[in-house]
Amino acid sequence: MRKYIHVTFLLLATVTRTLSSEIRISEGCGLDPPHPMKPGHSHNLDIQVNDPLMGEVWRSLRVHLPAAYDKSVPTPLVFDVHGWTMDPISMEHASKFVDVADLPEGGFIVATPKGMDDNHEGWGSFNCSSTNGPLGPVCDTNRTKWGEVSCYDSCGSCDPWNSCDWTSCYDDLVFTREIFKTLSEMLCLDLDSVHQSGISNGAQFSYFMVNPLSDILASIAPVAGSPMIGFGDLPSVPISLIDFHGYNDDVIPYDLDHSEGSGPHDSIIAYDGYYYDIKENNLRKWTTGMNCQSGPEVYPTSMDGVDDFNCSIWSDCDGGVEIVHCYGNHGHSYPFEWGENGGQTIEGTKILWNFMKNHRKVKV
């Protein structure tokens, strides 16, 4: 059962105006976090999922409570989805969302799911496509030219020499919805401030999940990713988007210049023979689909000009949502991955969170 409260509150520490409105809060408000969860720390959590293909399975994630977590205060939630071959711990180190969450301007819960790794290499993955999609194969199925696919045990029909099934076939949409349900029951969530980010495979999942999970999401923030052809449906309700993509990315190509050429349905071909939407076309689909009336205009950030980092915004869109795209002189990575231990990555993540916290779920 959803709870509703009417209050005048500070939306976040960095927002100075007070808002008087109806806030949707989760069932977990007022409950102590389950042991051993505590503010300022990450903990592993296993949940049971009724997977449509695999049956009852146990899936895992890491949950980070912000240092300032208060069981009586509705708290935003960010899903942070890792890239192919990664895991939740490596993702926490890479994205820095858990670090931003603990800052005074943070104050959000981070859920970092573990992608299934049921192939011989143990590479974590999120299911965001299939060999035969709505527009046909998502890759050149003649793998003798591009290299064999590393099939996952869950993809029973996968043949490494004629398939495009490069991730597991577990249902990660069902998994994500179950995470949301579980966390809603045990923690105090602001249900109108639920967001998703991810890099590479996690960014592809951003574009894949945004339509079927549009009832819970306020925004998505993909990094270094584009949808595969046929798997980038717009959300059924207005949702805000901030997209980071380095123009030197040749893994999931930013443009034709960094690809292996043109593919079917106005796509571009990656180094491994997979077909992706061109970034410019994908942004146009979003800004047109959301009926944005203004833009592109400059979207100012604290890192403007650093490694040619710049952002544009389209606004006056349906429901007041906004579309932002940021690019820079980097490849298949977060921006600003330099300095000791990549310490500057957090500056990009701050930009992502600043966008998220200012874009709440559209009331429909």
N, C-alpha and C positions, 0 to 999 in steps of 0.2 A: 504494500500500500504506500502511495506517495504521501508525503507530508508537505504542507504549505505553511509558510509563515509570512506575515506582513511586518516588515521592519524598515527603519531608516538606518542605513549602514554604509560603512566605507567598503566599496567593492574590493579594493586592494590597497595596500599601503601607499602605492604610488599614485593612486587616483584621489584627487582632493575633493571632488564633488560628492555629496551624499545623494543616495537614490532612495526614493520611497516606492517600493514595488513589491509584487508578489514573487517570492523566491521559491522555486521547487527544490526541496531538499530530500535526501535519501532516508531510508529506514534506519540507517546506522547512526544518525545524529543523536547524540546523548550517550552512546555506548562507548565503553572503553575499548580501544583497539585490542584485538585478540593477541594473546601472548604468542611470540615474544616481540611483536611489533612495537616500536617506540619512535618518537619524533627524532628526525635527523639520521635515521638509519634505514638500510634496505634489508629486506628479509625475503627468503624464498617461500613461495606458496604453491601448493599442489591443489588442483581442483578437478572434479570429475565432469566430463563433457560427454553428452550423448551425440556422438559424431554420426551424421546420416550415412556415411560410407563404412566407417570402422566400428560402429557400435559404442558401447561405454568405454571410454579411455580416460586415463589420467594425463593431464597437461600441467605445465608448470610456468611460473612467472616470478619476477621479483617485484616487490612493492616497496616504494620508498615514501615514508611519511616526511613531510617538510619539518624542519627544526621547530617551526612555530605552530605545528598542528594542535588544534584545540577541538575536542570532540563535540563541542557545542556550536562550532562555526562552520557553515557550509563551505567546503573547500573544492576548488577546481581539480579536475583529473586530466592528466595527459598520458595517452598511450604512446610509448616510445618503441617503435618496431625495428628490430635489427635487420641488417643486410644478410645476403646469402653467405653461408659458411660461418656466421657469427653466432653469439649466444648472449644472454642478458647481461652478464658481467662485462664482456667486451663492449657491449653497447653502452652501458653506463659510463664507461671510461671514454668512449668515442664521442658521444653526443653531448655530454656534460649537463643533461637535463636535471639529474639529481643534485648537481652543484648549484644550478640556478634556483632550484626549488628551495634550497636552504638559505638563500639570500633574503634580505629584508624585502626586496621587490619581487621575490618569488612567492612562496606560500601555496604550492600546489602538490598534489599527490602524483607520483610517477608510477605507472604500471608498465613493466618491460617484459612482454611475453617471450617465451622460448619457442622458436620455430622447430618443427619436427625435423629430425636428423636421421631418418631411417634409410640412409643409403650407406654404401660401403665406406665412404670417407667420413661419415658422421657430420655432414655439413647441415647446419640449421637453415630452415627455409620456410617461407610463407607462400601459401597457394594463392596465386593471383592470375592464373591463366589456364589453358589446356591446349593440347595439340590442335584440336579442331574447334576454334572459337566461332563467334557470330559472323566473322568475316573470313573464315577459313583458317588454315594453319597459321600459327604465329611465328613460324620460322621456316627456313628452307629445310624440308624434311629429308633431303638428300644429304645426310650427315657425313658422307665420305669427303665432302668438300670442306666442312667446317669443324669436324671432330665429333665423336660420339657423345651422346647425352649420358650423364650419370644418373641412371634410373633409381627411384626410391621404391622401397618394398611396397608401399601403399598404393603405388600406381601399377596395378597388375598388368595392364595392357601396354606398358612402356617397352619399346624396343630401342636400344641405344643408337641404332643406325637409321631409324625412320620416324622418330618421335620428337616432339617439342616439350615433353613433360620434364622440365628441369628442376621442379620443386616437388615436395611431397604432395600427396593427394588428400591429406587430412583437410577437414573443413575449418579454415581459420576464421571465417565469418561467425560460425557458431561458437568457436572458441572465444572470440572477442566479446560477443554478446554475453557469454557465460561469465567472463571476467567482470564485465560491467555489473551484471546482476549480483555476483558474489561481493564485490567491493561496495555496492550500494547497501547491502545488508549489514556489513560490518563496520563501515566508515561513514563519516559525515561528508557527503558529496553535495556540491552545488550542481544540480542536474542540468542547469542551463550553461554550464561552463565545462564541457567535456570536449577534449581536443585529441588529435592524433598527429604524430609525426613519425618519420622513418627515413632511413637512408637506403638507396639502391633498391634491393628487393622489398625493403620496408616502405620505400617511397612508391614503388609500383602498387603495393598493397594499399597505400593511401588512396590512390585513384580507383582501385578495385573495390574497396570497402565503402566508399563515400555514398554510393547509391543505396545499397541494401541496409546500411547502418545510419542512414540520414535522420532517423528518428531520434538518435541519441547524440549526434555530433554537432558541435557549433562551428568547428573549423578543422581543416587539415593543413599540414605543413610538410609536404614531401621535400626531400633533399636528394639531389643527384638521381632523379628518376623520372620516367615518363611511362604512361600505360602502353602495354602491348596492343597491337591493333585489335579492335573489337572489345577491349576490356577496360574502357575508360568512360563508362556512362556517367552523365551528370547526376547529381543528387536530385531526389524527387522534391525537395524543399530547398530554399536558398541557404547555402552554407558558404562561409568565407574561406578563402584560399590564400596561403602565402607559399610560394614555390622558390626554392634555392636550386640553382643548377650552374655549375661552372662551364664556361663556353669551350674549355679544352677537354671536356669529357669525351672519351672515345670508347667507353665501356657501354654506357647508355647514351648514345650520341646526342649532343645538344642540337646539332644542325647537320646539314648534308656534308659540309666540309670535313667533319670529323667522323664520317660514316664510311661504309663500304658501298654506298650508292643508294639509289632509290628502290624502294620495295613496293609491294602491292598496296592499293588503297591509300596512296599518297603518304607512305611511310618511309622510314629510313632503315637501312640494314646495319646492325651492329657487327663488331668484329667476329662474332660467333654465329652469324647468320640469322639472328632474331630480328623481328620487325617491330619498330616502335613508332608511336606518333611523333611527328616533328614538334618541338617545343612551341614554336610560334603558332602552329595550327591548334595545338591543345589549349593554349591560352586564349586563342580567338574563340574556340568552342565554349570555354567557360564565360568569357566576358559577354559573348552574344547570348548564351543560354541564360545568364543571370540578368540580361537586359541592362547592362551597365551603360549609363548615359555620359559619364565623364572619364577621360583618360585616353591614352596613358599620360600620367603626370609624375613628377618626381616624388618619390616616397623617401623622405630624409631619414637617415640612420646615423648612428655614432661611428660607423666604419666606412662612410662614403669615401670612395677614391682609394681605399687601401686594397692593393692588388686588383685595382680596377673594379672594385665592388660598387655596384649601383643598383637601385631598386626603382621600379615603376608601379604605380597604383591606378586601378580602374575603380571608380566609385559611383555613387548614385545608382546602385544596382537593386534588384528586387529585395525587399525585406531589409534594406540598409546594409547588406553584406558588401564586402570589398574583396578585390582580387589584387594581390601583390606578386610581382615576379622580381627576383634578385639574381644577378649573374656576376661573375667575376673571373679573374685570371687564375682559375684552378681547374682540376680535373674531376675525377670520380671520387669526391670527398666533400667533407664540410669545408666551408671557407675558413681561411686563417689558420690552417693546420701547420703552424710554424711556431717557433719559440720552444723553450724547454718543455718536452713531453706534450707538444701540441697545445700548450696552455692558452693560446689565443682563440681556440675553437669556441670557448665559452662566450666570446663576444657575439658570434653569430647566433648562438642559442639564445642569448638575451634578446636579440632582435626578434626571433621566432616567438618567444614567450610574450614580449611586449605586444605583438600583434594578437596573439591568442587571447590574452586577458582583456583586450578591448573589443573582442568580438564574441558576444554571447549568442546563445541559440535564438533563432528567429521564432517568434510566436506565430503559429499558423492555426 
